[in-house]
Structures are given as structure tokens and as C-alpha cells.
Amino acid sequence: MTTPKTILARILFFVYLAAIAFLCFMHVDKLPDMQKFIFGIPADKVAHFLMFLPFPILAYMAYDHLTNKVSHAALFSIATLLMGALIAYGTEYIQGKLPYRSMDITDFKADLLALAISSIFVFIIDITHLKVRKN
């Protein structure tokens, strides 16, 4: 049975994915001027990191209903990481095909770093809840 909380989480996940698509494919001239660096890191890499950091967390809220085994938690985290990486690569690939955007492998690396950190966080949360339920 799908609960209202799960439905809301899935709607939020869909809206998040739509926002990612909008940000990745919009004309860059519509973006406000940003500083070039944030704490010595290129601002566009920070933006990419922040865009993909919520992906595993929102996927967990929408689709993982507290797994009952550590192996299931690991598989969910790995699958989420791979799906996020596929979406991140797809956005970069499509940007490379657009006349007003460009493909940048370092953007993809920032996306992957965010996905990896967030996936590890989700895995830890999932197994922590598993241990609490067993006690």
C-alpha cells in the first residue's frame, strides 16, 4: 500500500528531476552572474555538486521503505548511485549536443562526487534504521 508520505516523496522526486533538467538545459545567459570561485572551487562545480547531492536522499525517501537486510541497503545505494550517474552523464551528453551549452567532464566529476557522498549517507541511514528495528 502506498502511503500519502510516499506519494508526496515521489512527487517531490519528480519535481526535483524536472528542476535538474531545467537547470542543465536552460540558456546560460538566463543565469544570474555568479562569483567565479567559492572557497577556491569554481562556482559552476559547486553548483553541480549541490544539484546532485539530494538525488540519493530523495530516491531513498520515494522508493526505499527501510530495507530489511544490509545487502538490500547496499544494493539500493549502489543502484541509486548508478542511476544518478547515468542521469548526470546524460545531462552532460545532451549539453554537448546543444548549440548554447557544452559538455564538461569536470561537471560530471562534481556530480559523481555528490552522488557518492550522498549514497554513502543514505546507506548509513538505512542500516542504522535496520539495526534499530531489530532491537
N, CA, C and O atoms as CSV, one atom per row, in Angstrom:
chain,resi,resn,atom,element,x,y,z
A,1,MET,N,N,0.842,-1.182,0.000
A,1,MET,CA,C,0.000,0.000,0.000
A,1,MET,C,C,0.888,1.247,0.000
A,1,MET,O,O,1.844,1.342,0.771
A,2,THR,N,N,0.565,2.177,-0.857
A,2,THR,CA,C,1.320,3.413,-0.960
A,2,THR,C,C,0.710,4.450,-0.017
A,2,THR,O,O,-0.477,4.767,-0.092
A,3,THR,N,N,1.543,4.959,0.856
A,3,THR,CA,C,1.075,5.934,1.846
A,3,THR,C,C,1.123,7.345,1.263
A,3,THR,O,O,1.824,7.586,0.280
A,4,PRO,N,N,0.382,8.275,1.862
A,4,PRO,CA,C,0.461,9.672,1.412
A,4,PRO,C,C,1.889,10.229,1.494
A,4,PRO,O,O,2.297,11.031,0.654
A,5,LYS,N,N,2.634,9.799,2.503
A,5,LYS,CA,C,4.027,10.247,2.654
A,5,LYS,C,C,4.872,9.786,1.449
A,5,LYS,O,O,5.692,10.550,0.939
A,6,THR,N,N,4.673,8.559,1.008
A,6,THR,CA,C,5.403,8.033,-0.143
A,6,THR,C,C,4.996,8.759,-1.417
A,6,THR,O,O,5.844,9.085,-2.247
A,7,ILE,N,N,3.708,9.013,-1.573
A,7,ILE,CA,C,3.230,9.739,-2.757
A,7,ILE,C,C,3.845,11.130,-2.803
A,7,ILE,O,O,4.303,11.578,-3.855
A,8,LEU,N,N,3.855,11.811,-1.666
A,8,LEU,CA,C,4.459,13.145,-1.598
A,8,LEU,C,C,5.954,13.089,-1.915
A,8,LEU,O,O,6.469,13.948,-2.630
A,9,ALA,N,N,6.644,12.092,-1.392
A,9,ALA,CA,C,8.079,11.941,-1.662
A,9,ALA,C,C,8.327,11.694,-3.148
A,9,ALA,O,O,9.295,12.211,-3.707
A,10,ARG,N,N,7.471,10.915,-3.786
A,10,ARG,CA,C,7.636,10.642,-5.222
A,10,ARG,C,C,7.354,11.887,-6.061
A,10,ARG,O,O,8.029,12.131,-7.061
A,11,ILE,N,N,6.371,12.663,-5.658
A,11,ILE,CA,C,6.092,13.926,-6.355
A,11,ILE,C,C,7.285,14.862,-6.207
A,11,ILE,O,O,7.709,15.488,-7.179
A,12,LEU,N,N,7.826,14.961,-4.999
A,12,LEU,CA,C,8.995,15.808,-4.749
A,12,LEU,C,C,10.188,15.343,-5.594
A,12,LEU,O,O,10.912,16.171,-6.147
A,13,PHE,N,N,10.393,14.038,-5.696
A,13,PHE,CA,C,11.477,13.485,-6.502
A,13,PHE,C,C,11.296,13.845,-7.974
A,13,PHE,O,O,12.262,14.206,-8.647
A,14,PHE,N,N,10.071,13.749,-8.473
A,14,PHE,CA,C,9.781,14.112,-9.859
A,14,PHE,C,C,10.038,15.602,-10.099
A,14,PHE,O,O,10.643,15.976,-11.103
A,15,VAL,N,N,9.580,16.443,-9.182
A,15,VAL,CA,C,9.803,17.897,-9.310
A,15,VAL,C,C,11.309,18.196,-9.292
A,15,VAL,O,O,11.793,19.031,-10.056
A,16,TYR,N,N,12.035,17.507,-8.417
A,16,TYR,CA,C,13.491,17.661,-8.351
A,16,TYR,C,C,14.133,17.307,-9.693
A,16,TYR,O,O,14.983,18.051,-10.182
A,17,LEU,N,N,13.739,16.178,-10.296
A,17,LEU,CA,C,14.301,15.776,-11.587
A,17,LEU,C,C,13.966,16.786,-12.682
A,17,LEU,O,O,14.795,17.065,-13.549
A,18,ALA,N,N,12.759,17.328,-12.641
A,18,ALA,CA,C,12.374,18.359,-13.608
A,18,ALA,C,C,13.233,19.619,-13.416
A,18,ALA,O,O,13.637,20.250,-14.392
A,19,ALA,N,N,13.506,19.975,-12.175
A,19,ALA,CA,C,14.347,21.146,-11.889
A,19,ALA,C,C,15.774,20.914,-12.392
A,19,ALA,O,O,16.394,21.825,-12.940
A,20,ILE,N,N,16.291,19.704,-12.207
A,20,ILE,CA,C,17.631,19.373,-12.717
A,20,ILE,C,C,17.660,19.546,-14.232
A,20,ILE,O,O,18.581,20.157,-14.775
A,21,ALA,N,N,16.644,19.005,-14.914
A,21,ALA,CA,C,16.581,19.132,-16.371
A,21,ALA,C,C,16.527,20.602,-16.777
A,21,ALA,O,O,17.227,21.022,-17.699
A,22,PHE,N,N,15.707,21.371,-16.100
A,22,PHE,CA,C,15.599,22.795,-16.418
A,22,PHE,C,C,16.941,23.498,-16.245
A,22,PHE,O,O,17.375,24.236,-17.130
A,23,LEU,N,N,17.599,23.274,-15.112
A,23,LEU,CA,C,18.877,23.943,-14.845
A,23,LEU,C,C,19.968,23.513,-15.821
A,23,LEU,O,O,20.806,24.323,-16.217
A,24,CYS,N,N,19.957,22.257,-16.203
A,24,CYS,CA,C,21.012,21.754,-17.089
A,24,CYS,C,C,20.816,22.165,-18.548
A,24,CYS,O,O,21.791,22.278,-19.291
A,25,PHE,N,N,19.569,22.391,-18.968
A,25,PHE,CA,C,19.322,22.637,-20.387
A,25,PHE,C,C,18.891,24.059,-20.718
A,25,PHE,O,O,18.709,24.393,-21.889
A,26,MET,N,N,18.726,24.897,-19.701
A,26,MET,CA,C,18.328,26.282,-19.983
A,26,MET,C,C,19.490,27.064,-20.604
A,26,MET,O,O,20.650,26.659,-20.517
A,27,HIS,N,N,19.155,28.171,-21.219
A,27,HIS,CA,C,20.187,29.051,-21.768
A,27,HIS,C,C,20.975,29.662,-20.614
A,27,HIS,O,O,20.386,30.184,-19.667
A,28,VAL,N,N,22.296,29.599,-20.687
A,28,VAL,CA,C,23.122,30.112,-19.590
A,28,VAL,C,C,23.046,31.622,-19.468
A,28,VAL,O,O,23.374,32.163,-18.412
A,29,ASP,N,N,22.626,32.316,-20.511
A,29,ASP,CA,C,22.507,33.769,-20.398
A,29,ASP,C,C,21.371,34.167,-19.473
A,29,ASP,O,O,21.274,35.331,-19.082
A,30,LYS,N,N,20.497,33.210,-19.112
A,30,LYS,CA,C,19.407,33.492,-18.177
A,30,LYS,C,C,19.851,33.331,-16.729
A,30,LYS,O,O,19.121,33.704,-15.810
A,31,LEU,N,N,21.038,32.781,-16.523
A,31,LEU,CA,C,21.548,32.610,-15.171
A,31,LEU,C,C,22.067,33.943,-14.635
A,31,LEU,O,O,22.634,34.736,-15.387
A,32,PRO,N,N,21.878,34.188,-13.359
A,32,PRO,CA,C,22.448,35.419,-12.791
A,32,PRO,C,C,23.970,35.316,-12.745
A,32,PRO,O,O,24.527,34.219,-12.704
A,33,ASP,N,N,24.629,36.461,-12.752
A,33,ASP,CA,C,26.081,36.454,-12.628
A,33,ASP,C,C,26.463,35.911,-11.260
A,33,ASP,O,O,25.928,36.331,-10.234
A,34,MET,N,N,27.403,34.967,-11.265
A,34,MET,CA,C,27.867,34.360,-10.015
A,34,MET,C,C,29.343,34.685,-9.850
A,34,MET,O,O,30.035,35.048,-10.801
A,35,GLN,N,N,29.796,34.546,-8.624
A,35,GLN,CA,C,31.229,34.668,-8.422
A,35,GLN,C,C,31.892,33.518,-9.176
A,35,GLN,O,O,31.279,32.475,-9.406
A,36,LYS,N,N,33.117,33.718,-9.545
A,36,LYS,CA,C,33.822,32.673,-10.289
A,36,LYS,C,C,34.264,31.533,-9.387
A,36,LYS,O,O,34.348,30.388,-9.832
A,37,PHE,N,N,34.548,31.832,-8.120
A,37,PHE,CA,C,35.020,30.801,-7.201
A,37,PHE,C,C,34.299,30.915,-5.858
A,37,PHE,O,O,33.961,32.010,-5.410
A,38,ILE,N,N,34.074,29.775,-5.233
A,38,ILE,CA,C,33.521,29.711,-3.886
A,38,ILE,C,C,34.503,28.886,-3.064
A,38,ILE,O,O,34.670,27.690,-3.306
A,39,PHE,N,N,35.146,29.517,-2.102
A,39,PHE,CA,C,36.192,28.870,-1.301
A,39,PHE,C,C,37.280,28.252,-2.183
A,39,PHE,O,O,37.801,27.180,-1.878
A,40,GLY,N,N,37.612,28.932,-3.265
A,40,GLY,CA,C,38.662,28.462,-4.163
A,40,GLY,C,C,38.228,27.397,-5.152
A,40,GLY,O,O,39.044,26.929,-5.946
A,41,ILE,N,N,36.968,27.004,-5.123
A,41,ILE,CA,C,36.436,25.990,-6.043
A,41,ILE,C,C,35.602,26.721,-7.093
A,41,ILE,O,O,34.830,27.616,-6.749
A,42,PRO,N,N,35.747,26.350,-8.378
A,42,PRO,CA,C,34.927,27.004,-9.405
A,42,PRO,C,C,33.434,26.913,-9.058
A,42,PRO,O,O,32.929,25.845,-8.713
A,43,ALA,N,N,32.752,28.036,-9.156
A,43,ALA,CA,C,31.352,28.125,-8.729
A,43,ALA,C,C,30.453,27.159,-9.488
A,43,ALA,O,O,29.506,26.625,-8.912
A,44,ASP,N,N,30.728,26.922,-10.772
A,44,ASP,CA,C,29.863,26.008,-11.510
A,44,ASP,C,C,30.016,24.564,-11.024
A,44,ASP,O,O,29.078,23.773,-11.131
A,45,LYS,N,N,31.189,24.218,-10.493
A,45,LYS,CA,C,31.386,22.864,-9.935
A,45,LYS,C,C,30.632,22.729,-8.609
A,45,LYS,O,O,30.070,21.674,-8.313
A,46,VAL,N,N,30.625,23.788,-7.826
A,46,VAL,CA,C,29.854,23.794,-6.578
A,46,VAL,C,C,28.362,23.655,-6.911
A,46,VAL,O,O,27.640,22.921,-6.236
A,47,ALA,N,N,27.908,24.351,-7.940
A,47,ALA,CA,C,26.503,24.265,-8.351
A,47,ALA,C,C,26.157,22.840,-8.778
A,47,ALA,O,O,25.105,22.320,-8.406
A,48,HIS,N,N,27.029,22.210,-9.549
A,48,HIS,CA,C,26.779,20.821,-9.971
A,48,HIS,C,C,26.752,19.888,-8.766
A,48,HIS,O,O,25.888,19.016,-8.676
A,49,PHE,N,N,27.683,20.064,-7.848
A,49,PHE,CA,C,27.716,19.245,-6.635
A,49,PHE,C,C,26.398,19.373,-5.880
A,49,PHE,O,O,25.802,18.372,-5.484
A,50,LEU,N,N,25.949,20.606,-5.683
A,50,LEU,CA,C,24.720,20.853,-4.921
A,50,LEU,C,C,23.467,20.364,-5.656
A,50,LEU,O,O,22.479,19.988,-5.024
A,51,MET,N,N,23.514,20.372,-6.993
A,51,MET,CA,C,22.362,19.882,-7.755
A,51,MET,C,C,22.165,18.377,-7.573
A,51,MET,O,O,21.029,17.909,-7.493
A,52,PHE,N,N,23.253,17.620,-7.508
A,52,PHE,CA,C,23.132,16.165,-7.464
A,52,PHE,C,C,23.223,15.575,-6.055
A,52,PHE,O,O,22.977,14.382,-5.879
A,53,LEU,N,N,23.563,16.365,-5.071
A,53,LEU,CA,C,23.629,15.873,-3.699
A,53,LEU,C,C,22.286,15.317,-3.201
A,53,LEU,O,O,22.290,14.289,-2.525
A,54,PRO,N,N,21.143,15.943,-3.498
A,54,PRO,CA,C,19.868,15.426,-2.987
A,54,PRO,C,C,19.359,14.164,-3.684
A,54,PRO,O,O,18.454,13.511,-3.166
A,55,PHE,N,N,19.914,13.801,-4.843
A,55,PHE,CA,C,19.360,12.695,-5.629
A,55,PHE,C,C,19.192,11.406,-4.819
A,55,PHE,O,O,18.073,10.896,-4.753
A,56,PRO,N,N,20.243,10.848,-4.198
A,56,PRO,CA,C,20.051,9.607,-3.438
A,56,PRO,C,C,19.101,9.755,-2.245
A,56,PRO,O,O,18.362,8.825,-1.921
A,57,ILE,N,N,19.121,10.905,-1.603
A,57,ILE,CA,C,18.251,11.125,-0.448
A,57,ILE,C,C,16.786,11.125,-0.881
A,57,ILE,O,O,15.948,10.489,-0.241
A,58,LEU,N,N,16.479,11.831,-1.959
A,58,LEU,CA,C,15.104,11.875,-2.450
A,58,LEU,C,C,14.664,10.522,-3.003
A,58,LEU,O,O,13.510,10.127,-2.837
A,59,ALA,N,N,15.579,9.815,-3.659
A,59,ALA,CA,C,15.256,8.470,-4.157
A,59,ALA,C,C,14.953,7.536,-2.988
A,59,ALA,O,O,14.022,6.733,-3.047
A,60,TYR,N,N,15.735,7.649,-1.945
A,60,TYR,CA,C,15.518,6.837,-0.734
A,60,TYR,C,C,14.144,7.123,-0.134
A,60,TYR,O,O,13.406,6.204,0.219
A,61,MET,N,N,13.813,8.396,-0.024
A,61,MET,CA,C,12.516,8.774,0.549
A,61,MET,C,C,11.359,8.280,-0.321
A,61,MET,O,O,10.302,7.913,0.192
A,62,ALA,N,N,11.566,8.274,-1.642
A,62,ALA,CA,C,10.484,7.924,-2.559
A,62,ALA,C,C,10.330,6.423,-2.777
A,62,ALA,O,O,9.217,5.942,-2.991
A,63,TYR,N,N,11.432,5.678,-2.726
A,63,TYR,CA,C,11.352,4.283,-3.164
A,63,TYR,C,C,11.879,3.238,-2.195
A,63,TYR,O,O,11.522,2.068,-2.335
A,64,ASP,N,N,12.689,3.585,-1.243
A,64,ASP,CA,C,13.214,2.588,-0.315
A,64,ASP,C,C,12.457,2.709,0.995
A,64,ASP,O,O,12.519,3.737,1.670
A,65,HIS,N,N,11.750,1.662,1.343
A,65,HIS,CA,C,10.955,1.709,2.569
A,65,HIS,C,C,11.648,0.927,3.675
A,65,HIS,O,O,11.127,-0.053,4.206
A,66,LEU,N,N,12.849,1.403,3.997
A,66,LEU,CA,C,13.670,0.799,5.033
A,66,LEU,C,C,13.848,-0.702,4.785
A,66,LEU,O,O,13.067,-1.528,5.258
A,67,THR,N,N,14.866,-1.016,4.051
A,67,THR,CA,C,15.161,-2.396,3.694
A,67,THR,C,C,15.330,-3.250,4.941
A,67,THR,O,O,15.559,-2.741,6.038
A,68,ASN,N,N,15.212,-4.554,4.750
A,68,ASN,CA,C,15.285,-5.440,5.905
A,68,ASN,C,C,16.606,-6.209,5.987
A,68,ASN,O,O,16.781,-7.032,6.886
A,69,LYS,N,N,17.529,-5.955,5.070
A,69,LYS,CA,C,18.843,-6.599,5.100
A,69,LYS,C,C,19.902,-5.582,4.693
A,69,LYS,O,O,19.642,-4.671,3.907
A,70,VAL,N,N,21.094,-5.755,5.240
A,70,VAL,CA,C,22.207,-4.864,4.885
A,70,VAL,C,C,22.514,-4.987,3.392
A,70,VAL,O,O,22.816,-3.993,2.733
A,71,SER,N,N,22.438,-6.199,2.867
A,71,SER,CA,C,22.724,-6.390,1.440
A,71,SER,C,C,21.727,-5.635,0.566
A,71,SER,O,O,22.097,-5.110,-0.484
A,72,HIS,N,N,20.455,-5.579,0.996
A,72,HIS,CA,C,19.459,-4.815,0.238
A,72,HIS,C,C,19.748,-3.320,0.312
A,72,HIS,O,O,19.584,-2.603,-0.675
A,73,ALA,N,N,20.173,-2.859,1.463
A,73,ALA,CA,C,20.525,-1.442,1.625
A,73,ALA,C,C,21.704,-1.094,0.718
A,73,ALA,O,O,21.720,-0.036,0.090
A,74,ALA,N,N,22.691,-1.993,0.654
A,74,ALA,CA,C,23.857,-1.767,-0.203
A,74,ALA,C,C,23.446,-1.760,-1.670
A,74,ALA,O,O,23.887,-0.901,-2.433
A,75,LEU,N,N,22.609,-2.705,-2.068
A,75,LEU,CA,C,22.157,-2.754,-3.460
A,75,LEU,C,C,21.362,-1.511,-3.834
A,75,LEU,O,O,21.523,-0.976,-4.931
A,76,PHE,N,N,20.502,-1.046,-2.923
A,76,PHE,CA,C,19.731,0.160,-3.200
A,76,PHE,C,C,20.665,1.359,-3.367
A,76,PHE,O,O,20.490,2.165,-4.281
A,77,SER,N,N,21.649,1.473,-2.487
A,77,SER,CA,C,22.587,2.602,-2.566
A,77,SER,C,C,23.396,2.558,-3.853
A,77,SER,O,O,23.603,3.590,-4.491
A,78,ILE,N,N,23.851,1.383,-4.238
A,78,ILE,CA,C,24.630,1.245,-5.476
A,78,ILE,C,C,23.756,1.545,-6.688
A,78,ILE,O,O,24.179,2.249,-7.605
A,79,ALA,N,N,22.538,1.011,-6.691
A,79,ALA,CA,C,21.624,1.268,-7.812
A,79,ALA,C,C,21.292,2.751,-7.924
A,79,ALA,O,O,21.228,3.295,-9.026
A,80,THR,N,N,21.084,3.398,-6.791
A,80,THR,CA,C,20.796,4.830,-6.790
A,80,THR,C,C,21.982,5.620,-7.312
A,80,THR,O,O,21.818,6.552,-8.100
A,81,LEU,N,N,23.181,5.247,-6.872
A,81,LEU,CA,C,24.396,5.902,-7.359
A,81,LEU,C,C,24.524,5.740,-8.876
A,81,LEU,O,O,24.829,6.700,-9.584
A,82,LEU,N,N,24.290,4.532,-9.366
A,82,LEU,CA,C,24.403,4.281,-10.813
A,82,LEU,C,C,23.338,5.034,-11.608
A,82,LEU,O,O,23.630,5.581,-12.672
A,83,MET,N,N,22.113,5.064,-11.103
A,83,MET,CA,C,21.052,5.811,-11.796
A,83,MET,C,C,21.369,7.312,-11.812
A,83,MET,O,O,21.186,7.980,-12.829
A,84,GLY,N,N,21.836,7.824,-10.699
A,84,GLY,CA,C,22.224,9.234,-10.650
A,84,GLY,C,C,23.364,9.533,-11.606
A,84,GLY,O,O,23.371,10.569,-12.269
A,85,ALA,N,N,24.336,8.616,-11.676
A,85,ALA,CA,C,25.471,8.796,-12.590
A,85,ALA,C,C,25.001,8.771,-14.040
A,85,ALA,O,O,25.495,9.533,-14.870
A,86,LEU,N,N,24.058,7.905,-14.339
A,86,LEU,CA,C,23.506,7.839,-15.694
A,86,LEU,C,C,22.797,9.138,-16.055
A,86,LEU,O,O,22.949,9.645,-17.166
A,87,ILE,N,N,22.029,9.673,-15.124
A,87,ILE,CA,C,21.347,10.948,-15.361
A,87,ILE,C,C,22.364,12.074,-15.499
A,87,ILE,O,O,22.229,12.923,-16.381
A,88,ALA,N,N,23.376,12.091,-14.641
A,88,ALA,CA,C,24.411,13.127,-14.718
A,88,ALA,C,C,25.146,13.064,-16.059
A,88,ALA,O,O,25.384,14.093,-16.692
A,89,TYR,N,N,25.503,11.850,-16.485
A,89,TYR,CA,C,26.177,11.705,-17.786
A,89,TYR,C,C,25.250,12.132,-18.911
A,89,TYR,O,O,25.667,12.809,-19.852
A,90,GLY,N,N,23.979,11.727,-18.804
A,90,GLY,CA,C,23.016,12.097,-19.850
A,90,GLY,C,C,22.855,13.597,-19.987
A,90,GLY,O,O,22.762,14.119,-21.098
A,91,THR,N,N,22.822,14.291,-18.860
A,91,THR,CA,C,22.688,15.750,-18.936
A,91,THR,C,C,23.918,16.372,-19.593
A,91,THR,O,O,23.792,17.290,-20.403
A,92,GLU,N,N,25.104,15.875,-19.245
A,92,GLU,CA,C,26.325,16.410,-19.857
A,92,GLU,C,C,26.380,16.091,-21.351
A,92,GLU,O,O,26.773,16.930,-22.162
A,93,TYR,N,N,25.986,14.882,-21.697
A,93,TYR,CA,C,25.995,14.481,-23.111
A,93,TYR,C,C,25.051,15.357,-23.929
A,93,TYR,O,O,25.410,15.845,-25.000
A,94,ILE,N,N,23.835,15.550,-23.407
A,94,ILE,CA,C,22.863,16.395,-24.109
A,94,ILE,C,C,23.357,17.830,-24.178
A,94,ILE,O,O,23.182,18.489,-25.203
A,95,GLN,N,N,23.972,18.330,-23.108
A,95,GLN,CA,C,24.527,19.687,-23.141
A,95,GLN,C,C,25.564,19.817,-24.257
A,95,GLN,O,O,25.665,20.863,-24.899
A,96,GLY,N,N,26.325,18.761,-24.482
A,96,GLY,CA,C,27.322,18.781,-25.554
A,96,GLY,C,C,26.705,18.872,-26.924
A,96,GLY,O,O,27.354,19.339,-27.859
A,97,LYS,N,N,25.470,18.441,-27.070
A,97,LYS,CA,C,24.764,18.483,-28.351
A,97,LYS,C,C,24.003,19.783,-28.570
A,97,LYS,O,O,23.614,20.097,-29.694
A,98,LEU,N,N,23.791,20.541,-27.493
A,98,LEU,CA,C,23.058,21.800,-27.612
A,98,LEU,C,C,23.991,22.905,-28.095
A,98,LEU,O,O,25.141,22.973,-27.661
A,99,PRO,N,N,23.509,23.775,-28.991
A,99,PRO,CA,C,24.379,24.832,-29.517
A,99,PRO,C,C,24.743,25.900,-28.478
A,99,PRO,O,O,25.727,26.618,-28.658
A,100,TYR,N,N,23.992,26.010,-27.432
A,100,TYR,CA,C,24.225,27.052,-26.422
A,100,TYR,C,C,24.818,26.515,-25.125
A,100,TYR,O,O,24.959,27.275,-24.167
A,101,ARG,N,N,25.172,25.230,-25.061
A,101,ARG,CA,C,25.796,24.635,-23.875
A,101,ARG,C,C,27.007,23.824,-24.312
A,101,ARG,O,O,27.247,23.659,-25.508
A,102,SER,N,N,27.763,23.323,-23.357
A,102,SER,CA,C,28.914,22.481,-23.692
A,102,SER,C,C,29.045,21.354,-22.679
A,102,SER,O,O,28.620,21.474,-21.530
A,103,MET,N,N,29.635,20.267,-23.126
A,103,MET,CA,C,29.878,19.122,-22.249
A,103,MET,C,C,31.174,19.369,-21.496
A,103,MET,O,O,32.173,19.780,-22.086
A,104,ASP,N,N,31.160,19.119,-20.186
A,104,ASP,CA,C,32.341,19.345,-19.362
A,104,ASP,C,C,32.511,18.163,-18.412
A,104,ASP,O,O,31.685,17.954,-17.524
A,105,ILE,N,N,33.575,17.396,-18.598
A,105,ILE,CA,C,33.814,16.205,-17.791
A,105,ILE,C,C,34.002,16.549,-16.314
A,105,ILE,O,O,33.678,15.737,-15.447
A,106,THR,N,N,34.519,17.735,-16.019
A,106,THR,CA,C,34.698,18.109,-14.613
A,106,THR,C,C,33.349,18.381,-13.928
A,106,THR,O,O,33.225,18.204,-12.716
A,107,ASP,N,N,32.345,18.810,-14.698
A,107,ASP,CA,C,30.994,18.928,-14.140
A,107,ASP,C,C,30.492,17.541,-13.754
A,107,ASP,O,O,29.903,17.360,-12.688
A,108,PHE,N,N,30.726,16.570,-14.623
A,108,PHE,CA,C,30.322,15.188,-14.359
A,108,PHE,C,C,31.030,14.650,-13.119
A,108,PHE,O,O,30.424,13.936,-12.320
A,109,LYS,N,N,32.301,14.987,-12.954
A,109,LYS,CA,C,33.045,14.553,-11.764
A,109,LYS,C,C,32.448,15.151,-10.494
A,109,LYS,O,O,32.357,14.470,-9.473
A,110,ALA,N,N,32.044,16.412,-10.547
A,110,ALA,CA,C,31.408,17.051,-9.386
A,110,ALA,C,C,30.074,16.371,-9.069
A,110,ALA,O,O,29.733,16.167,-7.905
A,111,ASP,N,N,29.326,16.023,-10.121
A,111,ASP,CA,C,28.068,15.303,-9.937
A,111,ASP,C,C,28.323,13.957,-9.258
A,111,ASP,O,O,27.622,13.591,-8.315
A,112,LEU,N,N,29.325,13.226,-9.740
A,112,LEU,CA,C,29.641,11.905,-9.181
A,112,LEU,C,C,30.083,11.993,-7.722
A,112,LEU,O,O,29.714,11.146,-6.910
A,113,LEU,N,N,30.860,13.000,-7.393
A,113,LEU,CA,C,31.292,13.175,-6.009
A,113,LEU,C,C,30.084,13.380,-5.099
A,113,LEU,O,O,29.994,12.769,-4.034
A,114,ALA,N,N,29.163,14.233,-5.515
A,114,ALA,CA,C,27.954,14.477,-4.725
A,114,ALA,C,C,27.129,13.200,-4.597
A,114,ALA,O,O,26.643,12.881,-3.512
A,115,LEU,N,N,26.971,12.480,-5.681
A,115,LEU,CA,C,26.196,11.240,-5.651
A,115,LEU,C,C,26.835,10.204,-4.732
A,115,LEU,O,O,26.134,9.511,-3.994
A,116,ALA,N,N,28.164,10.096,-4.772
A,116,ALA,CA,C,28.864,9.117,-3.928
A,116,ALA,C,C,28.708,9.463,-2.449
A,116,ALA,O,O,28.394,8.593,-1.637
A,117,ILE,N,N,28.923,10.710,-2.103
A,117,ILE,CA,C,28.801,11.134,-0.701
A,117,ILE,C,C,27.376,10.913,-0.203
A,117,ILE,O,O,27.170,10.381,0.888
A,118,SER,N,N,26.414,11.314,-0.990
A,118,SER,CA,C,25.020,11.187,-0.588
A,118,SER,C,C,24.580,9.721,-0.533
A,118,SER,O,O,23.789,9.351,0.334
A,119,SER,N,N,25.072,8.897,-1.432
A,119,SER,CA,C,24.731,7.466,-1.421
A,119,SER,C,C,25.288,6.783,-0.176
A,119,SER,O,O,24.622,5.940,0.424
A,120,ILE,N,N,26.490,7.141,0.204
A,120,ILE,CA,C,27.072,6.591,1.441
A,120,ILE,C,C,26.237,7.030,2.644
A,120,ILE,O,O,25.965,6.229,3.538
A,121,PHE,N,N,25.838,8.274,2.665
A,121,PHE,CA,C,24.992,8.790,3.742
A,121,PHE,C,C,23.678,8.007,3.821
A,121,PHE,O,O,23.256,7.606,4.906
A,122,VAL,N,N,23.035,7.791,2.669
A,122,VAL,CA,C,21.770,7.053,2.630
A,122,VAL,C,C,21.979,5.616,3.111
A,122,VAL,O,O,21.148,5.085,3.848
A,123,PHE,N,N,23.070,4.989,2.704
A,123,PHE,CA,C,23.365,3.621,3.142
A,123,PHE,C,C,23.501,3.562,4.662
A,123,PHE,O,O,22.952,2.668,5.305
A,124,ILE,N,N,24.228,4.508,5.229
A,124,ILE,CA,C,24.416,4.544,6.688
A,124,ILE,C,C,23.076,4.739,7.396
A,124,ILE,O,O,22.796,4.065,8.387
A,125,ILE,N,N,22.256,5.644,6.900
A,125,ILE,CA,C,20.930,5.876,7.492
A,125,ILE,C,C,20.090,4.603,7.403
A,125,ILE,O,O,19.436,4.215,8.371
A,126,ASP,N,N,20.110,3.964,6.254
A,126,ASP,CA,C,19.300,2.762,6.046
A,126,ASP,C,C,19.722,1.635,6.997
A,126,ASP,O,O,18.867,1.002,7.616
A,127,ILE,N,N,21.019,1.380,7.119
A,127,ILE,CA,C,21.443,0.282,8.001
A,127,ILE,C,C,21.283,0.651,9.474
A,127,ILE,O,O,21.096,-0.225,10.319
A,128,THR,N,N,21.356,1.938,9.781
A,128,THR,CA,C,21.110,2.377,11.158
A,128,THR,C,C,19.656,2.098,11.537
A,128,THR,O,O,19.377,1.601,12.628
A,129,HIS,N,N,18.740,2.418,10.635
A,129,HIS,CA,C,17.330,2.117,10.891
A,129,HIS,C,C,17.095,0.611,10.970
A,129,HIS,O,O,16.248,0.158,11.739
A,130,LEU,N,N,17.823,-0.154,10.196
A,130,LEU,CA,C,17.707,-1.607,10.233
A,130,LEU,C,C,18.093,-2.143,11.602
A,130,LEU,O,O,17.401,-2.995,12.158
A,131,LYS,N,N,19.203,-1.643,12.147
A,131,LYS,CA,C,19.664,-2.086,13.473
A,131,LYS,C,C,18.696,-1.675,14.564
A,131,LYS,O,O,18.486,-2.424,15.518
A,132,VAL,N,N,18.096,-0.485,14.439
A,132,VAL,CA,C,17.149,-0.004,15.437
A,132,VAL,C,C,15.886,-0.862,15.418
A,132,VAL,O,O,15.352,-1.192,16.477
A,133,ARG,N,N,15.407,-1.225,14.241
A,133,ARG,CA,C,14.197,-2.044,14.133
A,133,ARG,C,C,14.398,-3.445,14.694
A,133,ARG,O,O,13.472,-4.034,15.252
A,134,LYS,N,N,15.613,-3.980,14.547
A,134,LYS,CA,C,15.893,-5.335,15.036
A,134,LYS,C,C,15.951,-5.387,16.560
A,134,LYS,O,O,15.699,-6.440,17.146
A,135,ASN,N,N,16.278,-4.277,17.209
A,135,ASN,CA,C,16.395,-4.255,18.685
A,135,ASN,C,C,15.089,-4.032,19.362
A,135,ASN,O,O,15.030,-3.990,20.591
